[in-house]
């Protein structure tokens, strides 16, 4: 039998009727929902076009993390077993309220129950009352709420759309079908494979509620934003602010630190320096924060030891202290009192500051009492008039660099014991610093792939690592940057091992190269006169899209006549203290993380500089724009450190 062909007009009419019956009736103009407006209907049917345009990931793992941090679900409900459990209607009512403006306005009981099967004293009664009064949920015709019955997808969708501001009058045709169609059109169905009558599990519910948070409401505002939650660049709910903004603490770790945490620490998750850790790695005077919702503890071990140089704005109303030349904000009035004119500390005392998660001072103690030490290397030595206000005597001093990048000056009796890069440690005796020259056992070996051990020692999770170069550049290094690297004794300037056989402090050189700047040397003018001992250089450079000119102070780098990719070391005053050329390879294959010359692979630095070269001019560009090897000839330039990376890529059009 032949099939009848539909004429174009009939097809168009069928399509219009389908759209009209599927999407909210608020698309229609006037009061007659059956009259379709040519200006408003299609726009509104696809969602509010005035809404913020976002591209959320709808990641189910992120969804669970976000809802756990918000306290909507517990960590036990997001385990493999927990995600398979069904959500009851009373549990769903509570979730809805927790994701509404009423989340902090819920009482503990209700005066009268709205339904015969909901006891007035039930912990869920207040949530059910709010959910029903706001039209998110409803009972049946028999006056029952069915609180312990599993909620279906259809019921959940109806509630979510109501929370987004839509009412039944916004939909046409079969109400249930229209709502389910709109639910799919708004991408609220992401990662949910249930049919309308299917019962919802915690896994399904986490996805649905998260999808609601990242969806625009009827007014065009992303729903999560209406509740005050921050969104990232994609439009996902920003997870880390949720976690850190609600952390409790700080707790200064002592012998009884477990008793100050309001949950069983044996079963909690502990993080130290951004990585998972254990309670065994929590030491006295560590700074702890905790989240009861996440059953987690966050450990901070940042400390600063040095001379109390000053208090600001003054000792009557202090809000910050200066230690070892750097200012630190005080977290509370108790600490402010301690450094005030009425407190126990005096200017010139050697103190240890305990820093919290935001870098403010949350604890403070006498350096000797906290068994503090300062480890590092000697930068220079000198003789000068005493720093003591009442003395004009000439004394001997060394300047040292510690493992967090602070410099300190200490008086010593004999300068002949010290030279540049001599490893030293400062201890404290009766409040006075004692400078000790350190003898180091030579260490050689490969850092483990997890950066947890090296040369027979564990690397502390809170290890302080500084990379230093004799040119004067230095910067702090994360532990995981050393993973898998071979570090020889010649690379190590200083290290400290604690009683637990852990390396807690380390100064290296020539290991990562991350303490330098990388870019293009545009021109070099160097003057070298051995007779007059005149050495001076002027160097034009480009780093990214920024250009500049720097001079050297009493040294040159044999760069005259060279232009191209280079490594730069700059002093704090902007003078250049070192310039080196880079190794190079022709690129035969490339990804976003590495290049190859057909024989070896070379890892790209996170901040690799990419330049398009036309003639003798370099133009800063993006890697994605020059990755086509059929269109561009690429040369990769790498530094020569142990953990060297490709620092510069130069592209030339073929």
Buried (B, 14 or more C-beta within 10 A) or exposed (E): EEEEEEEEEEEEEEEEEEBBBBBBBBBBEEEEBEEBEEEEBBEBBEBBEEBEEBEBBBBBEBBBBBBBBBBBBBBEBBEEEBBEBBBBBBBBBBBBBBBBEBBEEBEEEBEEBBBEBBBEEBEBBBBBBBBBEBEBBEBEEEEEBBBEBBBBBBBBBBBBBBBBBBEEEBBBBEEBBBBBBBBEBBEBBBBBEBEBEBBBBBBBBBBBBBBBBBBBBBEEBBBBBBBEBEBBEEBBBBBEEBBBEBBEBBBBBEEEBBEBBEEEBEEBBBBBBEEEBEEEBBBEBBBBBBBBBBBBBBBBBBBBBBBBBBBBEEBEEBBBBBBBEBEBBBBEEEBBBBBBEEBEBEEEBBBBBBBBBEEBBBBBBBBBEBEBBBBBBBBBBEEEEEEEEEEEEEBBBBEBBBBBBBBBBBBBEEBEBBEEBBBBBBBBEEBEBEBEEBEEEEBEBBBBEEBBBBBEBBBBBBBBBBBBBEBBBBBEBBBBBBBEBEBBEEBBBBBBBEEEEBBBBBBBBBBBBBBBBBBBBBBBBBEEEEEEEEBBBBBBBBBBEEBBEBEBEEBBBEBBEEBBBBBBBBBEEEBBBBBBBBBBBEBEEBEEEBBBBEEEEBBBBEEBBBBBBEEEEBEBBEBEEBBEBEEBBBBBBBBEBBBBBBBBBBBEEE
